[in-house]
Structure formats: structure tokens, C-alpha cells
Amino acid sequence: MIRQYVAKYLISPLRALLKQGITPARLALSMASGLTIGLFPIVGTTTAICTMLAIGLRMNLLIIQLGNWLIYPLQLILVVPFLIMGEHIFGSTTNLDPSYVAELLRTDILLAVQTVSRMILHGAFAWALCAPLIFLSIYAVLLPLFRIMGSRTTMPPRS
């Protein structure tokens, strides 16, 4: 069941794009970009970031968004590790305990907003440090796969 779903909604569209003339390198670049940006720890911003990147760098919007949406569950899992990593990088002693944040919201809303904003920025910085390695790793895996997929896809003769 899952195999048929993946074949129909993931593999077939990718093959169709290869048949239309997009190169495996451009396809891998767009997908790796979407998967990497999709891990950005500020939930709710990745769709806009992917869209701006795709338009600005003339990438395939469909593929970059597909990568972004595919990685969403992992993004939610990695938000806290990125926040913790950012806190360690900056040597911050902010308490990440939700009950502490809730108490802070009840007692001093301005301090709570400042604390959470700083934590989020630290997490974004941690992601920015990891993003190049994540991107290169994903690209290195996808490029040969898309080349194989492209070689199995027959190109229509040009007139």
C-alpha cells in the first residue's frame, strides 16, 4: 500500500519532471534545498522561505516545496535539539522547561517574550551552522539517485 502511494505521488511526478527536461542536478538541488530549509527550527516560516529561494534562484517551486513538506515531521522533532544546541553555542543558561516558560508568561510577559525570542534565534543560528552539511549530504545522496531515475526515463526525441 505505501509502496504504491510513494510510486504514484513521489516517483511518478519526479520522472515526469525528468521527462520534461529538468536535469537531475537541478532536481537534486531543488529537493535538497527544500529538505534542508524544511528543518529550519522556526515552525511556520519554511514555506515562505522555500518560495522566496525558489523564485530568487529559479529553482523548481514544486520540488522545493515537496521536500519542505516531506521533512515536516522531522522538523517538529528537531526543534528542541536545535534550541538546545543554540543555547550551548551561546553559553546561555535559559531553562527550556515548559513549566518555567509558562510561569514566566504568568509573571512577566515581556521577559518571557525576550527569553523565548532569544532561544529561537539561538536555535536558528544552530540550524544555520548545520545547514551546509545537511544540504551537501542530501544533495550527494539525491544526485546519483535522480541520475539513475533519469537514465531509466526515455526522453522524447526533439524535432
C-alpha positions in Angstrom: 0.0 0.0 0.0 2.7 2.5 1.0 4.9 1.4 -1.9 2.1 2.2 -4.4 1.4 5.5 -2.7 5.1 6.5 -3.0 5.3 5.3 -6.6 2.2 7.3 -7.5 2.7 10.5 -5.6 6.5 10.8 -5.4 8.3 8.7 -8.0 5.9 9.3 -10.9 5.9 13.1 -10.6 9.7 13.2 -10.4 10.0 11.0 -13.5 7.5 13.3 -15.3 9.8 16.3 -14.5 12.8 14.5 -15.8 10.9 13.6 -19.0 10.0 17.3 -19.4 13.7 18.2 -19.4 14.7 19.2 -15.9 18.2 17.9 -15.2 18.9 15.5 -12.4 21.3 18.1 -10.9 18.6 20.8 -10.8 16.1 18.4 -9.4 18.5 17.3 -6.7 19.3 20.9 -5.9 15.7 21.9 -5.5 14.8 18.8 -3.4 17.9 19.1 -1.2 17.2 22.8 -0.7 13.6 22.0 0.3 14.6 19.3 2.7 17.3 21.4 4.3 15.1 24.5 4.7 12.3 22.3 5.9 14.4 21.6 9.0 14.6 25.3 10.0 13.5 25.4 13.6 11.0 28.3 13.3 7.9 26.4 12.5 5.6 28.1 10.0 8.3 30.0 8.1 9.7 27.3 5.8 7.1 27.6 3.1 7.7 31.3 2.6 11.5 30.8 2.8 11.3 28.0 0.2 9.1 30.0 -2.1 11.4 33.0 -2.0 14.5 30.9 -2.6 12.9 29.1 -5.5 11.9 32.3 -7.1 15.2 34.1 -6.4 17.4 31.2 -7.6 15.0 30.0 -10.3 14.5 26.5 -8.8 11.6 24.2 -9.3 9.0 25.5 -6.9 7.0 22.2 -6.8 10.1 20.2 -5.9 11.4 22.6 -3.2 8.0 22.6 -1.6 7.7 18.9 -1.9 11.0 18.5 0.0 9.8 21.0 2.6 6.6 19.2 3.2 8.1 15.7 3.3 10.5 16.7 6.0 7.9 18.4 8.2 7.6 15.6 10.8 11.4 15.6 11.3 11.3 19.4 11.7 9.0 19.1 14.6 11.3 16.5 16.2 14.4 18.6 15.7 13.1 22.0 17.0 14.1 21.3 20.6 17.6 19.8 19.8 18.3 22.9 17.7 17.2 25.2 20.5 19.4 23.2 23.0 22.4 23.3 20.6 21.9 27.1 20.1 21.8 27.6 23.9 25.0 25.6 24.3 26.8 27.6 21.5 26.0 30.9 23.1 26.6 29.6 26.7 23.1 30.6 27.7 21.6 29.2 30.9 18.0 29.6 29.8 15.7 27.0 31.3 13.9 25.1 28.5 11.4 23.6 30.9 7.8 24.3 29.6 6.6 24.9 33.2 9.3 27.6 33.6 8.2 29.3 30.4 4.5 29.0 31.5 5.4 30.6 34.9 7.4 33.3 33.2 4.3 34.1 30.9 2.2 34.5 34.0 4.6 36.7 35.9 6.5 38.8 33.3 5.2 38.6 29.8 7.9 40.9 28.4 10.7 38.8 29.9 9.0 35.7 28.5 8.9 37.1 25.0 12.5 38.2 25.2 13.6 34.8 26.6 11.7 32.8 24.0 12.8 35.0 21.1 16.4 34.7 22.2 16.1 30.9 22.4 14.5 30.8 18.9 17.3 32.9 17.4 19.9 30.7 19.0 18.2 27.7 17.5 18.1 29.3 14.1 21.8 30.0 14.4 22.5 26.4 15.3 20.5 25.3 12.2 22.5 27.8 10.1 25.7 26.1 11.2 24.4 22.6 10.4 22.5 23.6 7.2 25.5 23.4 4.7 26.5 20.0 5.9 22.8 18.8 5.8 22.4 20.2 2.3 25.6 18.7 0.9 24.8 15.3 2.4 21.3 15.3 1.0 22.5 16.6 -2.4 25.2 13.9 -2.6 22.7 11.2 -2.0 19.9 12.5 -4.3 22.0 13.4 -7.3 23.1 9.8 -8.2 19.5 8.6 -7.5 18.0 11.2 -9.8 20.6 10.4 -12.5 19.7 6.7 -12.3 16.0 7.7 -12.4 16.7 10.0 -15.4 18.6 7.3 -17.3 15.6 5.0 -16.9 13.3 7.7 -18.2 13.2 7.9 -22.0 13.4 11.4 -23.4 11.1 12.2 -26.3 13.0 12.9 -29.5 13.5 16.6 -30.2 12.3 18.0 -33.5 
